[in-house]
């Protein structure tokens, strides 16, 4: 369970307009191919205070640990995680929400922030792919992607306006599966929660989410998902209230220790 530092993102219906234009799967612009931090930061001078990190919901568990470790290195800094759908987070930043660092689950939401001249030097620091997720015991007997087209099943997917939904749409289209979702969610954790509670029979989430959920769910591998890879970019923001601490956190995530933590949570290399 995430500590109290995590600020949940509540999306009002009026705030969802325009999300589709800024979200997507694995394409995009405004990010470099390699992370900027090749090694863990040593002790550096940073401002004391609180830095706010806007991060994709799928990064929750990994970033909670990374924030703990960063705070151990820098006791004068508190890290607050604001988690949600990448497109909604990008929209909030462009609308003026104060933030120090943005980590997205795909490149198009980051590109929107970069294009608004609110971030530069974004670097891809991790990758992720999709997996079918079912409740523990797999009561509906899901065996593969084609089952998502079964009318009698209850299916949850991410909305296409967020990276997990865009990736799911690309995967389903490539495999010729006409899925009939009963619910479209604003981020991947919402899909995972519905599956874990048994409210739906199956969903598509990232492999990292299946791992993080433990015994509450089961994963069903989708070999074709290897062709639809989400690339995760990170950047400290131009108007970050605490620029030195923001840059240090970005370098920590993209450095050696950050990569080790991300790999342990199931994220792939950039």
Residue pairs with C-beta under 8 A, 6 or more apart in sequence:
2 60
2 61
2 64
2 81
2 83
3 64
5 64
5 67
5 78
5 79
5 80
5 81
6 60
6 64
6 80
6 81
6 82
6 83
7 80
7 81
7 82
7 83
8 83
8 84
9 82
9 83
9 84
9 85
9 88
9 89
9 92
9 187
11 84
11 85
11 88
11 186
15 88
15 91
16 88
16 161
16 186
18 91
19 85
19 87
19 88
19 91
19 159
19 161
19 162
20 87
20 160
20 161
22 87
22 90
22 91
22 108
22 109
22 112
23 85
23 86
23 87
23 106
23 108
23 109
23 160
23 161
23 162
23 163
23 165
23 166
24 106
24 107
24 108
24 109
24 163
24 166
25 106
25 163
25 166
25 167
25 169
25 170
25 228
25 230
26 106
26 107
26 167
26 170
26 228
26 229
26 230
26 231
27 107
27 108
28 106
28 107
28 108
28 110
28 111
28 231
29 107
29 108
29 111
29 114
30 107
30 110
30 111
30 113
30 114
30 115
30 122
30 233
31 107
31 110
31 111
31 114
31 122
31 123
31 124
31 231
31 233
32 121
32 122
32 123
32 124
33 124
33 270
34 123
34 124
34 270
35 123
35 124
35 125
35 234
35 254
35 255
35 270
36 121
36 123
36 250
36 251
36 254
37 123
37 250
37 251
37 252
37 253
37 254
37 255
37 258
38 254
38 255
39 255
39 256
40 251
40 252
40 255
40 256
40 257
40 258
41 73
41 248
41 251
41 252
41 255
43 73
44 244
44 248
45 244
46 74
46 76
46 77
46 242
46 244
46 245
46 248
47 76
47 77
47 242
47 243
47 244
47 245
48 76
48 77
49 76
49 77
49 78
49 241
49 242
49 245
50 77
50 78
50 79
50 80
50 242
51 77
51 78
51 79
51 80
51 100
51 101
51 240
51 241
51 242
51 245
51 246
51 249
52 80
52 82
52 98
52 99
52 100
52 101
52 241
53 63
53 67
53 79
53 80
53 81
53 82
53 99
53 100
53 101
53 102
53 103
53 249
54 82
54 84
54 89
54 92
54 93
54 97
54 99
54 101
54 102
54 103
55 63
55 81
55 82
55 83
55 89
55 101
55 102
55 103
56 83
56 84
56 85
56 86
56 89
56 103
56 104
56 105
56 163
56 187
56 232
57 83
57 84
57 85
57 105
57 187
57 188
57 189
57 190
58 105
58 128
58 164
58 187
58 188
58 189
58 205
58 206
58 208
58 209
59 83
59 103
59 105
59 232
60 81
60 83
60 189
60 212
61 208
61 212
61 265
62 208
62 261
62 262
62 265
62 267
63 81
63 83
63 103
63 253
64 81
65 261
65 265
66 252
66 253
66 258
66 261
67 79
67 81
69 252
69 257
69 261
70 77
70 79
70 248
70 249
70 252
71 77
71 78
71 79
73 252
74 245
74 248
77 242
77 245
79 249
82 89
82 99
83 187
83 189
84 186
84 187
85 158
85 159
85 161
85 162
85 163
85 186
85 187
86 104
86 105
86 106
86 109
86 110
86 162
86 163
87 108
87 109
87 161
87 162
87 163
88 162
88 186
88 187
89 102
89 104
89 109
90 102
90 104
90 109
90 110
90 112
90 113
91 112
92 99
93 99
93 102
93 113
93 116
93 118
93 237
94 112
94 113
94 116
94 118
98 241
99 237
99 240
100 236
100 237
100 240
100 241
100 242
100 243
100 245
100 246
100 249
101 234
101 235
101 236
101 237
101 240
101 246
101 249
101 250
102 110
102 113
102 119
102 234
102 235
102 237
103 125
103 232
103 233
103 234
103 253
104 110
104 163
104 232
104 233
104 234
105 128
105 162
105 163
105 164
105 188
105 230
105 232
106 163
106 166
106 167
106 230
106 231
106 232
107 124
107 231
107 233
108 163
108 166
109 163
110 119
110 122
110 233
110 235
113 119
113 235
113 237
114 120
114 122
114 235
117 238
118 237
118 238
118 239
119 235
119 236
119 237
119 238
120 235
120 238
121 235
122 233
122 234
122 235
123 233
123 234
123 235
123 250
123 254
123 270
124 231
124 232
124 233
124 270
125 232
125 233
125 234
125 253
125 254
125 258
125 259
125 262
125 270
126 231
126 232
126 259
126 262
126 267
126 268
126 269
126 270
127 229
127 230
127 231
127 232
127 267
127 268
127 269
127 270
128 206
128 207
128 208
128 229
128 230
128 232
128 266
128 267
128 268
129 206
129 207
129 225
129 226
129 228
129 229
129 230
129 268
130 164
130 167
130 168
130 171
130 204
130 205
130 206
130 207
130 222
130 225
130 228
131 204
131 205
131 206
131 207
131 210
131 219
131 220
131 221
131 222
131 225
132 142
132 144
132 145
132 147
132 148
132 202
132 203
132 204
132 219
132 220
132 221
132 222
133 191
133 192
133 195
133 202
133 203
133 204
133 205
133 209
133 210
133 213
133 217
133 218
133 219
133 220
134 140
134 142
134 195
134 201
134 202
134 217
134 218
134 219
134 220
135 195
135 196
135 198
135 201
135 216
135 217
135 218
136 215
136 216
136 217
136 218
137 218
138 218
138 220
139 198
139 201
140 147
140 153
140 201
140 202
142 153
142 201
142 202
142 220
143 220
144 220
144 222
145 171
145 172
145 175
145 177
145 222
145 224
146 175
146 177
147 153
147 202
148 155
148 172
148 177
148 179
148 180
148 181
148 202
148 204
149 177
149 178
149 179
149 180
151 180
153 201
153 202
154 182
154 199
154 200
154 201
154 202
155 179
155 180
155 181
155 182
155 183
155 200
155 201
155 202
155 203
156 181
156 182
156 183
156 184
156 185
156 190
156 191
156 194
156 195
156 199
156 200
156 202
156 203
157 165
157 168
157 179
157 181
157 183
157 184
157 185
157 191
157 203
157 204
158 164
158 165
158 168
158 184
158 185
158 186
158 187
158 188
158 190
158 191
158 204
158 205
159 165
159 184
159 185
159 186
160 166
160 168
160 169
160 184
162 186
162 187
162 188
163 230
164 187
164 188
164 191
164 204
164 205
164 206
164 230
165 184
167 228
167 230
168 204
170 228
171 204
171 222
171 224
171 225
171 227
171 228
172 178
172 179
174 224
174 227
174 228
175 224
182 200
183 194
183 200
185 191
185 194
188 205
188 206
188 209
189 209
191 203
191 204
191 205
192 203
192 205
192 209
192 210
192 213
192 217
194 200
194 203
195 202
195 203
195 205
195 217
196 213
196 216
196 217
202 220
204 222
206 230
206 266
207 219
207 266
208 265
208 266
208 267
210 217
210 218
210 219
211 219
211 265
211 266
212 265
212 266
229 268
231 270
232 267
234 250
234 253
234 254
235 250
236 243
236 246
236 247
236 249
236 250
237 246
240 246
252 258
253 262
259 269
263 269
